Each structure stands twice: as structure tokens, then as C-alpha cells.
Amino acid sequence: MDALTLISQEHSNMWRLATTLDQVASDMQAGGPLESAFFEAALDYISQFVDRMHHPKEDEFLFRLLRLRSTEAADILDALEADHAQGPENLAQLRVKLAAAAQGQLPVAALAVAIQQYTDGLKRHIKTEEKQVLPLARKALLPQDWAEIDQAFRTHSDPVFGDQAKAEFRELFHRIASLAPDSVGLGASSAGSLQAATPQQPVLLKVEGLESCYGRIKALKGITLEVRKGETVALVGANGAGKTTFLRAVSGVQSISAGSIHFDGEDISKLRSDKRMRRGICQSPEGRQVFGPLSIEDNLRLGAYTQPKHQVAGDMEKIFAMFPILKEKRALPAGTLSGGQQQMLAIGRALMTNPRLMVLDEATEGLAPLIRTEIWRALAELKDEGLSLVVIDKNLGPLLELADRHFVLEKGVVVWSGSSDELRANPRIVHEYLGV
Ligand code: ATP
């Protein structure tokens, strides 16, 4: 399925651009300069790329065949098409606002909000394609459909999609890169081609041959795995497989008897848990463990005790934006919160440490379905922001949506690992080790 790989690469490039726009917009809100030329170049790129390159190919080949093969597809594709039809108007409005801000007729903060609303829409669109359309295509399309689609996407002589067009987009991308402020790291040297815009992220956590015991019981018998920056890894397996022990060993509350743990290149195998936390590893433990008599605000402040004082209020506002109910109840004792709200608080408290890697043990265990959805949404947001996550949960459906890779543990060893798609396509593994 060459076409799908190409589409996903285009999505990751567009996602990266959207995230960069967000970042420049939020720098602007914080008093940074108005980056008119950068925004104009980025909007040019988006309109040209989506209208001339990305969308027509999908529309003519992938979407057309998907409508033929799947009755489920119509509603999703209709909504996407409507969204797409609205795209030029949204871009035009944004350009008007950009011009008004450049002439001092619109506050820069209002422009920043408009940009963020636009990129939210763009990201939603990409997510629908990635999470709904592409999986459906994988399921419903026939081999002859793929042959046709792949052929269309491979054709280089085509005047619209061919090499010439690609070169033109590369040029446009170079322009954005050269105009981007230094702070967002889109330097021209890193934007040699559209493809190069999504390099594989460096390894953040590297665990090799990890063993850990409870007395004479060996709970981990040589676990080896890596988590890359921005990646979400799920640990799955039956009760007693060693998942919790692994997380505790990574965060440093469980001692190890063999193997090593490296974090961002540093060997932390012998480091105490508080030092690991200062390096950026934070665990949101199973069973929440909030401090009942303390107020919600004080619980959050406790999480931030290693952070510079001036940062705490801003960080707390971010948590409140993620879980507004915590803001409403900020002065109440944490013990008065429902189980789901306490889980939100536990995640919030972990986030107050400003982690680079967050490990979560059974974050949705025992919660009502609606609250679970809230927690999964928050985790997806954190992932979108680039936080690395290691997650244990019994709910395989949402885990398959969230995680990039899964490690199946049994009796202290990794018996299988692979992507969500590979796990979906492997009912034997799901049945044998997860009992679903
Ligand atoms: P669960 O989903 O039930 O939490 P898990 O995959 O997280 O399971 P662990 O809790 O890590 O598994 O347990 C791994 C092994 O270590 C099991 O055999 C378990 O009985 C044992 N174990 C866990 N905690 C202790 C402990 N405090 N003392 C002794 N043995 C323990």
C-alpha cells in the first residue's frame, strides 16, 4: 500500500506545520513579534498543497473506490468533503486577519487565536483521515483497488502530481523554513525535502535486559524496549505479567537486579526515583493516590515542588484548561472528588512536574465510560503536544487508537511487539495473551 504510506507522510508533514504555526502563534500571544511573512508563506503552502496535491489524488482514487466498497464510508467522506470545501474560505478569512494585524487594525492576540482555531480544524481533519478513513480503506478495499490507487500515486509523469509539482512544493516549504523564527526550529537546513520533514525521533527511554524480583519471585526476566521522543508505548498482558513492576522499575520505586535503563542517553539505572523525576520521568500511579485532605490546588502545587516558582501558576492553568472541573473545585479537598475527578487530579499532579516521559498505570481503571473518554482525550492531547507516554490499561480499543507501539508481556518477558495495525491484524495475540 504505497499510497497509504505517502498519504500518512503528507499528513505528518502537515501536522508538523500546524504544530509549528500553533507555536509561533502562542509565542506571539506571549509578546513575540508578528511573523507576517512566515504565516503568509505557510498559508500559501497549505492552500497549494492541499488543493493541488494532497486532496485531488485522494478524492479521485482513494475516496472514490472507498465509497464503492464501503457503506460506512459515505458519511465520513461527506463530512470530510464539506470540511474541505470550506477550506479556501477559512484560509481567505485568515489572510484578511493577517493583513489587518499587520496594519495594526487587529490585536496580535486575536490573530493568534484565529490561527490556532484554524490549525485545530486542520488537525481534526488529519485525525479523521488517519483514524477513520485509512483504517476503513485498509479493511474494505480490494487488491485490485490498491493496485489502481498505488499506480496513481506512483505516477511521476503526471503534470499535477508529478516530479515538477513536488519540486515546486519543496521550494514553497523551503520558503516557510527560511522565514520561520529560530525558536520553532524549522531551520532551512532541516527542510531539504518534504520527506525529510518527518525524521525518526531520537530514543528517549532505552531499557535493556531488565530484571526485577520480589524476594525469590522474578517478576521481570529480561525486558528490552525503547520509547522514542513523542511516542506512546502501551504495555499489555494478563494479570501478573509484570507490567506494573516494569513501570515502577522505570520510575525508580522498584529496584532492578539486572539490565539497564537509559533516559535521554544517560544511564539512570542506579538513580533514585526523585532524581529520575527531576530528569523528566513521572509516574501517575495505579489507584490515583491523591492527598484527600488537601485542596485540589495544593495537590497540584505538591506536584510542582521541583519546578521554578514563577512557572507554577501558568502550569496550573494548563491543567485547568485540560480538566475544567478541577478549576471549578480548586479550593475543595481532593477527597471530595469523584473517582474520575481524582484520576484527573493525579494526572494533573504528574504533569505539574513538567515530565518528558509520563508513565500511567491503569489510568481508566474503575471509571465510568464518560470519564474514561475524558481521560483518553487528555492523553491524546498530551501526545499531540509531543509528550512521550508509557501506558498500561485493560481497554484495548482506546489503547489501539492512542499508542504507536504495543509490547505484550507474559510472565516477565516480552512475547510480542508491534504497531496498533499489526496488533489489530493479529487476533491470535489478542486472544492468547489478552484474553479478549
Ligand atoms: P496486574 O495487571 O494484575 O497489575 P501486572 O502485569 O502489572 O499485573 P505485576 O503487578 O507487575 O503484574 O506482577 C508481576 C509478578 O510479580 C506477579 O507474579 C506478581 O504476583 C508479583 N508481584 C507483584 N507485586 C508483588 C509484591 N509486592 N510482592 C510479591 N510479588 C509481587
Boltz pocket constraint, residues with backbone or C-beta under 6 A from the ligand:
constraints:
  - pocket:
      binder: B
      contacts: [[A, 214], [A, 217], [A, 218], [A, 219], [A, 237], [A, 238], [A, 239], [A, 240], [A, 241], [A, 242], [A, 243], [A, 244], [A, 245], [A, 246]]
      max_distance: 6.0
